Structures are given as C-alpha cells and as structure tokens.
Amino acid sequence: MDQFPAHQARKRFGQNFLTDTSVIDRIVRSINPQPSDHLIEIGPGLGAITQHLLSACPRMIAVELDRDLSARLQHQFPSLHLLEGDALKTDFAQLISGNGVTKVVGNLPYNISTPLIFHLLSYGNIIHEMYFMLQSEVVDRMASPPGSKTYGRLSVMVQHSCSVEPLFEIPPHAFNPQPKVTSTFVAIKPHKNPAPLQDSALFERLVNLSFQQRRKTLRNALHSVLPQTLSTTIECQLSRRAEQLSVTEFVELANHLNQAKYR
C-alpha cells in the first residue's frame, strides 16, 4: 500500500470513513456474511468493512465511485469484484445471478442516501436484506409510525416495501473525518409479499401530494387527482391529514383511485 498516498476525504462524495474497530466488528456480526450470499457493498471506501466481508464471502461485489479509491481497493484486494461507477445508476439486477441470499450493505453518503434507497427499492424482488449506515434522522423518518412528526413520504414508501429495524447508533468519533451528525446502522428487509398495488406510479404520486401539504386534509391536498364519486370509506379517509393514515390505508386509497379512473 506504500505506492498510494494518504487519501483525503472528498466532500463532493460525502466521504466519512469508519475507523472504530469495535463498531466494524458489530456491523459485520449484524450482516452475518455467508459464503453462499450474493453480497454487494456500496461505497467500500478504504476497505474497513470490505476485508471482513470478503474473507467470509469471496464472491462479493463492491461498487465505488471514487477512481482513486477504486485503484487502492483493487490493489489491496485483488480478488474483489470491483465495479467503478455510480450506485444510483447501477443496474443491480445485472450483478445478481444464481441462488443465494442477496445482501446490499454500505456506509451511504448522506447527500444521496434517500434517492439511493428509492433506487434499491425497485429491486425488492431480488434483494433480500439491506444493511446501511445512515444519518440517524433519515432512519427515524424511515421507521416512523403514523401520527408522529417524522412520519412522511419516506416512511410510507419504505414501509410499504420493507421492514425497517434500527440496530444501533454510531457516534461521530467512529469516523474520520467526523461527521456533524450521529449515524444509525439499520436493517432494511423487503417484504416477500407487500400489499398489492394496482398502479405503483399513482401510489407514489398520491403519497408525494399528500405530504407536500401535510397540514391540510387529504381532500384539499389531493383535489387534483380525486374523482367526483368516492366510497364512504374513502370519504372518511380524506377528512384526515396525511400523517394520520397508515401505509395500508394509503395503499387502499391508491387502489380505489385507480379503479375510479376506469369507471
């Protein structure tokens, strides 16, 4: 490794490298990598977790955007299947073949964590488990129940597709450089049979509109997409605010509106 100078963390990539060995050990135990797993690490950085995962799962794949880090990682781990590129633009279906549990793991940059999670949700039929270090605020929003102040678009969209289990907090001093926020290590596991949606695009639009004006009743927030005739059950839902509806009720509302379009 002497041929590589000390790497300076780059703000544009949101780089904060995990250095605390006790935290690293706890993360690896939570992931529980197996030789038969399809293991994909996003943003391996300096390889602090990679070395442990690779020793347990030799066919793992890593996706790294930073070219300098990619070269360093390939030198350090010659057997690592390394994909140099943007995880937001990666077709994860092309990385998975054969049987085995597919696990996606990573220390996600705060500036792309939400769009990257939405990108990964579209692969919920082939990804079995996801383990991420995320800003604690993001994890709180993902796991929030209806009625809470942090319950919103992210909560509904993620919880419809997955279970969310915050595992433990990671303090700033576990990273170099230290972030200004606390992180949480979280397990996100796609449901085998999520509540069926007749129109996923309509569901996403409905949830977006509902929380854009969360202080308004749903009738006012959704006036642009509501048909003239609605069932009594749906009428009752529309008198409430978005934060009061459960994920199941949002699914029911979206399916009802979809059916109303074709009457």
C-alpha positions as CSV (number, residue, x, y, z in Angstrom):
1,M,0.0,0.0,0.0
2,D,3.0,2.3,0.1
3,Q,2.5,3.3,-3.5
4,F,-0.7,5.1,-2.6
5,P,-0.5,8.4,-0.7
6,A,-2.8,9.1,2.2
7,H,-6.3,9.5,0.9
8,Q,-8.0,12.9,1.6
9,A,-11.8,12.5,2.2
10,R,-13.7,14.3,-0.5
11,K,-16.7,16.3,0.4
12,R,-18.3,16.0,-3.0
13,F,-18.5,12.3,-2.5
14,G,-19.7,12.7,1.2
15,Q,-16.8,10.6,2.4
16,N,-16.6,9.8,6.1
17,F,-14.5,6.6,6.7
18,L,-15.4,4.2,9.5
19,T,-12.3,3.6,11.7
20,D,-13.7,2.2,15.0
21,T,-12.8,-1.5,15.1
22,S,-15.5,-2.3,17.7
23,V,-18.2,-0.7,15.5
24,I,-16.8,-2.5,12.5
25,D,-17.0,-5.9,14.3
26,R,-20.5,-5.2,15.4
27,I,-21.6,-4.3,11.8
28,V,-20.0,-7.5,10.4
29,R,-21.8,-9.6,13.0
30,S,-25.1,-8.0,12.1
31,I,-24.6,-8.6,8.4
32,N,-23.6,-12.2,9.1
33,P,-22.0,-12.8,5.7
34,Q,-22.1,-16.3,4.4
35,P,-20.1,-17.9,1.5
36,S,-23.4,-18.5,-0.4
37,D,-24.5,-14.9,-0.2
38,H,-24.7,-12.5,-3.1
39,L,-23.1,-9.7,-1.2
40,I,-22.8,-6.2,-2.7
41,E,-21.1,-3.3,-0.8
42,I,-21.8,0.2,-1.9
43,G,-19.0,2.7,-1.2
44,P,-16.4,0.5,0.3
45,G,-14.1,3.5,0.9
46,L,-10.8,2.4,2.4
47,G,-12.0,-1.2,2.9
48,A,-12.5,-1.2,6.6
49,I,-15.6,-3.5,6.3
50,T,-14.7,-4.9,2.9
51,Q,-11.8,-7.0,4.3
52,H,-14.1,-8.8,6.8
53,L,-16.9,-9.3,4.3
54,L,-14.6,-10.6,1.5
55,S,-13.0,-13.2,3.8
56,A,-16.4,-14.6,4.6
57,C,-17.9,-14.2,1.1
58,P,-15.3,-14.4,-1.6
59,R,-17.6,-13.7,-4.5
60,M,-18.8,-10.3,-3.1
61,I,-19.0,-7.3,-5.3
62,A,-18.2,-3.7,-4.4
63,V,-19.4,-0.5,-6.1
64,E,-17.1,2.5,-5.7
65,L,-17.5,5.9,-7.5
66,D,-14.1,7.4,-6.5
67,R,-11.5,6.3,-9.0
68,D,-8.6,6.8,-6.6
69,L,-10.2,4.6,-4.0
70,S,-11.1,2.0,-6.7
71,A,-7.4,1.7,-7.6
72,R,-6.4,1.4,-4.0
73,L,-9.1,-1.2,-3.3
74,Q,-8.2,-3.3,-6.3
75,H,-4.5,-3.3,-5.2
76,Q,-5.4,-4.2,-1.7
77,F,-8.0,-6.9,-2.6
78,P,-7.0,-8.4,-5.9
79,S,-9.8,-11.0,-5.8
80,L,-12.5,-8.4,-5.1
81,H,-15.0,-8.0,-8.0
82,L,-15.0,-4.2,-8.1
83,L,-17.4,-2.1,-10.2
84,E,-16.2,1.5,-10.6
85,G,-19.3,3.6,-11.0
86,D,-22.3,5.4,-9.5
87,A,-24.6,3.2,-7.4
88,L,-27.5,5.5,-8.3
89,K,-27.1,4.4,-11.9
90,T,-26.2,0.8,-11.3
91,D,-28.5,-2.0,-12.6
92,F,-28.3,-4.3,-9.6
93,A,-30.2,-7.0,-11.4
94,Q,-27.1,-7.4,-13.6
95,L,-25.0,-8.1,-10.6
96,I,-27.0,-11.0,-9.2
97,S,-27.2,-14.5,-10.6
98,G,-28.0,-17.9,-9.3
99,N,-29.3,-18.9,-5.9
100,G,-28.4,-17.5,-2.5
101,V,-29.4,-14.6,-0.3
102,T,-28.7,-11.2,-1.7
103,K,-27.5,-8.6,0.8
104,V,-26.6,-5.0,0.0
105,V,-24.5,-3.1,2.5
106,G,-22.8,0.2,2.8
107,N,-21.9,3.4,4.6
108,L,-24.1,5.6,2.4
109,P,-23.1,9.3,1.8
110,Y,-25.7,11.5,3.4
111,N,-26.3,13.5,0.3
112,I,-27.5,10.5,-1.8
113,S,-28.9,8.2,0.9
114,T,-32.6,8.8,0.2
115,P,-32.5,8.6,-3.6
116,L,-30.3,5.6,-3.4
117,I,-32.7,3.8,-1.1
118,F,-35.6,4.6,-3.5
119,H,-33.4,3.2,-6.4
120,L,-32.8,0.0,-4.4
121,L,-36.5,-0.4,-3.5
122,S,-37.1,-1.1,-7.2
123,Y,-35.0,-4.3,-6.8
124,G,-37.0,-5.5,-3.9
125,N,-37.9,-8.7,-5.7
126,I,-34.2,-9.8,-5.9
127,I,-32.7,-8.1,-2.8
128,H,-33.4,-10.0,0.5
129,E,-31.6,-7.8,3.0
130,M,-30.0,-4.3,3.2
131,Y,-27.7,-3.0,5.9
132,F,-26.7,0.7,5.9
133,M,-25.1,3.3,8.0
134,L,-27.3,6.4,7.6
135,Q,-27.9,9.7,9.2
136,S,-30.0,8.9,12.3
137,E,-32.6,11.5,11.2
138,V,-33.1,9.5,8.0
139,V,-33.5,6.2,9.8
140,D,-36.0,7.9,12.2
141,R,-38.1,9.0,9.3
142,M,-38.0,5.6,7.6
143,A,-39.1,3.8,10.7
144,S,-41.7,6.4,12.0
145,P,-45.2,5.2,12.7
146,P,-48.3,7.1,11.6
147,G,-49.2,10.0,13.8
148,S,-45.6,11.0,14.5
149,K,-44.0,14.3,13.4
150,T,-41.3,12.4,11.3
151,Y,-43.8,10.2,9.6
152,G,-43.9,11.2,5.9
153,R,-43.3,10.2,2.3
154,L,-40.1,8.3,3.1
155,S,-41.8,6.3,5.9
156,V,-44.8,5.3,3.7
157,M,-42.7,4.4,0.6
158,V,-40.1,2.3,2.5
159,Q,-42.5,0.6,4.9
160,H,-44.8,-0.4,2.1
161,S,-41.9,-2.4,0.6
162,C,-39.8,-3.3,3.6
163,S,-39.4,-3.8,7.3
164,V,-37.1,-1.2,9.0
165,E,-35.1,-2.2,12.1
166,P,-32.7,0.4,13.5
167,L,-29.9,-1.7,15.1
168,F,-27.6,0.7,16.9
169,E,-26.3,4.2,16.8
170,I,-22.8,5.1,15.7
171,P,-21.2,8.2,17.2
172,P,-19.3,10.8,15.1
173,H,-15.9,9.9,16.6
174,A,-16.2,6.4,15.0
175,F,-15.5,8.1,11.6
176,N,-12.6,10.1,10.0
177,P,-13.3,12.8,9.3
178,Q,-16.0,13.1,12.0
179,P,-19.5,13.9,10.6
180,K,-21.5,16.6,12.4
181,V,-24.4,14.2,12.9
182,T,-25.0,10.8,14.6
183,S,-25.4,7.8,12.4
184,T,-27.5,4.7,12.8
185,F,-26.9,1.2,11.5
186,V,-30.2,-0.1,10.1
187,A,-31.5,-3.4,8.7
188,I,-34.0,-2.9,5.8
189,K,-35.6,-6.1,4.6
190,P,-38.0,-6.2,1.6
191,H,-41.4,-7.9,2.2
192,K,-41.9,-11.1,0.4
193,N,-45.5,-10.2,-0.3
194,P,-46.0,-6.4,0.0
195,A,-49.6,-5.1,-0.1
196,P,-50.5,-5.3,-3.8
197,L,-50.7,-2.0,-5.7
198,Q,-52.7,-1.7,-8.9
199,D,-50.6,1.3,-10.1
200,S,-47.3,1.9,-8.4
201,A,-46.8,5.3,-10.1
202,L,-50.2,6.5,-8.9
203,F,-49.3,5.4,-5.3
204,E,-46.0,7.3,-5.4
205,R,-47.7,10.4,-6.8
206,L,-50.5,10.1,-4.2
207,V,-48.1,9.9,-1.3
208,N,-46.0,12.8,-2.6
209,L,-49.0,15.1,-2.9
210,S,-50.4,14.0,0.5
211,F,-47.2,15.1,2.3
212,Q,-46.4,18.2,0.3
213,Q,-49.2,20.0,2.2
214,R,-49.3,17.8,5.3
215,R,-51.2,20.4,7.4
216,K,-54.2,20.2,5.0
217,T,-56.8,17.4,4.9
218,L,-56.2,14.9,2.2
219,R,-59.3,16.1,0.4
220,N,-57.6,19.5,-0.1
221,A,-54.1,18.1,-0.7
222,L,-55.3,15.6,-3.3
223,H,-58.0,17.7,-5.1
224,S,-56.2,17.5,-8.4
225,V,-56.4,13.7,-8.6
226,L,-59.8,12.9,-6.9
227,P,-62.8,11.7,-8.9
228,Q,-66.2,13.1,-8.3
229,T,-67.7,9.9,-6.7
230,L,-66.0,8.2,-3.8
231,S,-66.9,5.4,-1.4
232,T,-67.9,6.2,2.2
233,T,-64.7,4.6,3.5
234,I,-62.5,6.8,1.2
235,E,-64.5,9.9,2.1
236,C,-63.7,9.3,5.8
237,Q,-60.0,8.9,5.0
238,L,-60.0,12.2,3.0
239,S,-61.2,14.1,6.1
240,R,-57.9,13.2,7.8
241,R,-54.3,14.5,7.3
242,A,-51.6,12.5,5.6
243,E,-49.7,11.7,8.8
244,Q,-52.8,10.0,10.3
245,L,-53.1,7.4,7.5
246,S,-51.3,4.0,7.9
247,V,-49.3,2.5,5.0
248,T,-52.2,0.1,4.4
249,E,-54.7,2.9,4.2
250,F,-52.5,4.7,1.6
251,V,-52.5,1.5,-0.5
252,E,-56.2,1.2,-0.2
253,L,-56.7,4.8,-1.2
254,A,-54.4,4.5,-4.3
255,N,-56.1,1.3,-5.4
256,H,-59.5,2.9,-5.0
257,L,-58.5,6.0,-7.1
258,N,-57.0,3.7,-9.7
259,Q,-60.3,1.8,-10.0
260,A,-62.2,5.1,-10.2
261,K,-60.2,6.2,-13.3
262,Y,-61.6,3.3,-15.3
263,R,-65.3,3.5,-14.4
